Amino acid sequence: MKVSFIGLGVMGFPMAGHLAQAGLDVTVFNRTESKSITWTEAYKGCYKKTPKLAVEHSDIVFICVGNDDDLKQVMLGKDGILAGAKTNAVIVDHTTTSADIARALSAICAEQQISFLDAPVSGGQAGAENGQLTVMMGGKESDFNRVEPVIKHFSKFVKLMGEVGSGQLTKMVNQICIAGVVQGVAEGLHFARSAGLNGVDVVEVISKGAAGSWQMDNRHNTMWQGQYDFGFAVDWMRKDLGIALDEAKKNKSTLPLTSLVDQFYADVQNMGGNRWDTSSLMARLEVHRK
Amino acid sequence: MKVSFIGLGVMGFPMAGHLAQAGLDVTVFNRTESKSITWTEAYKGCYKKTPKLAVEHSDIVFICVGNDDDLKQVMLGKDGILAGAKTNAVIVDHTTTSADIARALSAICAEQQISFLDAPVSGGQAGAENGQLTVMMGGKESDFNRVEPVIKHFSKFVKLMGEVGSGQLTKMVNQICIAGVVQGVAEGLHFARSAGLNGVDVVEVISKGAAGSWQMDNRHNTMWQGQYDFGFAVDWMRKDLGIALDEAKKNKSTLPLTSLVDQFYADVQNMGGNRWDTSSLMARLEVHRK
């Protein structure tokens, strides 16, 4: 089967690699050409100079780019995907975007007899590298069934959440929940330090019960030490929370905590933490500590 | 070994029961006498009409009452524990209180050659009933070593966190973290409903990753259905968050989320939710939903 992968960032690079390793005929495109070259040196496959050329013969086109604007460009540009894709191709977009753009692109694709599935992922860079991503999808069931066996090559769990856009909405719920958990753990550890407790001992005691979370298990140690030079960056989190807050305005849900934490991330950006891990909400609380 | 248990509420009743079942000679006291009678019908042991009489011959005195004021009364009242306790007895207080009162009572006890350990618990009513509580303790190591084997009869994990008061401070971290997690999950599910998603399906997808938490695993189903008539009551949570926020003022830590969520629980109280489970933050978000 011929497939394309558009976007070789920290996520797309290893995801496309898993597809090549599984024996698929993979053609890639990346805006910065040097990354495409590196990819073809690492994996069996070829690259093209435009999205249009990269997708011409593909049954499935995977996309993983930065944001709504990048996605519009690779899809709708003069040399974009829709200028080259075959009739009956399926486009699977792994970018985290608004639900609106997923719906709009799906409608445009339908005019060309091309299918579109929104398919944001969780699991981060590590999940992409070891092929253990979770993929939350929106679109038609018949399209989902066509692509699911291929997506399995880089994921541990794939689920169709509903019509197009539902994958993006599910990803927004994920980010909303993370915002609350991280700020809660940050305040807990900040309080612990102020109260003279050892935060690592405290987590040993409380992490198995009602206060426990993935963030507590996997981030308390680095938070306690003030290490944030890894993981999912604050800039990306703000992009995702911005999408969720925009959507909440449209669907009339109330997200006071998410809105507040988004502002806290703005503080972290102002501290120079644009590339720090999401757990750096702790650094914001401790900014005045000597 | 002779022990006493003061306070037979939803926690103390089964905790004292586990001690009796382990073969200890248990004398109980409860403010409402009928509960003491029920306890002696359920377990081998006897009850007394005052804390003073209940503790007279005991090596270890356990306490589990409502709040700081209740604790002061059973400790320092005319017929209180300190009017009856033996020299060299150890008092283990399982009430969730301020760290200050733990320190003050410890100092008063020391004048009578009596030891005091603060020992708040997590695990809830279910943990008390099946003997699987977590106990976070503050006090002297020698005292801790004397009581630990006995506490094991109703707990799965016991840890000395530091000097007296440290148990209470650890419990405060626990409640701070819970506040963030619950509000995050509530906003996530509220958003999911507004966006037309099935919240239970969403949790299936996101709960194994970075958004995952005990609260998500154990409360999403009841939150989605709007069931809150069980669990750890909002009134108790507000008591605990009040203690944490007072302590934060003293130790100069900053808890913006905890403070906000405390106010949200005030809204839930005004909705009549005093006895609803902590997860009823969801009900507050959905109050306007038809």
Interface residues (C-beta under 8 A of the other chain):
Chain A: A99 S122 G123 G124 G127 T134 M136 F157 K159 M161 G162 S166 L169 T170 M172 V173 N174 Q175 I176 C177 I178 A179 G180 V181 V182 Q183 G184 V185 E187 G188 L189 H190 F191 A192 R193 S194 A195 G196 L197 N198 D201 V202 E204 V205 I206 K208 G209 A210 A211 G212 S213 W214 Q215 M216 N218 F232 A244 E247 A248 N251 K252 S253 T254 L255 P256 L257 T258 L260 V261 F264 L285
Chain B: A99 S122 G123 G124 T134 M136 F157 K159 M161 G162 S166 L169 T170 M172 V173 N174 Q175 I176 C177 I178 A179 G180 V181 V182 Q183 G184 V185 E187 G188 L189 H190 F191 A192 R193 S194 A195 G196 L197 N198 D201 V202 E204 V205 I206 K208 G209 A210 A211 G212 S213 W214 Q215 M216 N218 F232 A244 E247 A248 N251 K252 S253 T254 L255 P256 L257 T258 L260 V261 F264 L285
